[in-house]
Amino acid sequence: MRLRDFKTTSTRAASAMNVETLTRIIMDKMPDIGKWQRDFMIHLMPLLLTIRGRHNFENLSRYGNFNEATYRIRYEKDFDFLSFNKQLIRFLPKEERIIAFDPSYLPKSGKHTPGTSYFWSGCANATRYGLEISGFASVGVESRTAMHLFAKQTIGQEKYVSLLDYYASVVVDQADRLKAVSDILVADGYFWRRPFVDTVAQVDFTLISKLPSNAVLQYPCVGPRPKRRGRPSKYQGRVDRLHLDAAHFTPCLQEDHWTAYQGKVYVKALDRLVKCVIIHITKKDGSIRTEAVFATDPTMDGAKVLEYYRLRFQIEFLYRDAKQHTGLTECQARSEQKIHTHINASLTAVALAKAVHCWPYTGQRRKVFSLSSIKTQYFNQHLLHRFFTEFGIAPETHQNSPQYQTLYSYGCIAA
């Protein structure tokens, strides 16, 4: 059964397919999971989209079926979120996919939580005290939507030479399982440096990233070599990004205010030949600003390189939704395993909500996605079923009524 086979409208989403139903279908595909853990995950995923306020153990017990101690105990149990989310992707419309990798800062006070340190915060544009996660997301090229795969807390990085070496080790540890989704890894401009690039290339990933403005690029030698003593030159001349050699660079994409050129160049700092896409952006004053994106596979099409790099930003929307709506930054535990479960459960709940409510299940067109409205609907549904239970009303006779659908969508934002 595939998710796109469910042809429902938004007013019938609650009765036809919801996060709980989809979670149950996916858990049935994971026979190695025990019954207790299976039932708990089926209960937890919609609960994270239901509760109001902070997503801590006490608040989970207020809205859920278990007491606070039970949630603490179950969060301490390890769960294979990567396998779960890979199963989730199989229910979506089939399309080309890439893997986006990006660390994200999480605020955390206190001195006794494992992994707390000073990390870079993009929002604050400065280092801040707290936690950091290294997240992987599968991004659909046609749908342009990120789906969570796996996240790991940045912990134990002091054992490595640099933070880049640690990030590379995270990729290597999950390389075989991630390549089942895609062998193209996209990361931002911080990861263009050699310690990360070389390690990722050794496990057969094609890395796409952004080059800084001071990176030295050289043209490879083409055509007949001059007959002279000594070893023939491998590279000739430094690349002037404003005045590109037409023998090496050709236009690959163009829009109103920018033009992209593709070519093979040697990056001196990486000591490797790469496919480079240099973009000329015309500013309002008529001057030209340049940007350079590269792929470690020199044979890759330049238009694809630029498209994939732009899709990397979709993982930021995944982090944003999880921080705003499913409590990614609100874990009050001090156990490494509980924090790991909380982080991945928060991001997975967002992915499940996208899968159920974002696609119309016919073709590649997607409905407008508002996680705020989806949370409102799940809360309304939870409250209505509480009324049914307390007043002894049979819900089956009312769920398809217009009044139920009106109350189910009460307070939703009109897209």
Secondary structure, DSSP 8 states (H G I E B T S, - for coil): --GGG----GGGHHHH--HHHHHHHHHHT-TTS-HHHHHHHHHHHHHHTT--S--SHHHHHHHSSS-HHHHHHHHTS---HHHHHHHHHHTS----EEEEEEEEEEE---SSSTT-EEEEETTTTEEEEEEEEEEEEEEETTT--EEEEEEEE---GGGSSSHHHHHHHHHHHTHHHHTTT-SEEE--GGGGSHHHHHHHHHTT-EEEEEE-TT--EEEE--S-----SS---SEEEE--TTS--TTT-EEEEE-SSEEEEEEEEEETTTTEEEEEEEEEEE-TTS-EEEEEEEES-TTS-HHHHHHHHHHTTHHHHHHHHHHHHS-TT------HHHHHHHHHHHHHHHHHHHHHHT--SSSS------HHHHHHHHHHHHHHHHHHHHHT--GGGTTTSHHHHHHHTTT----
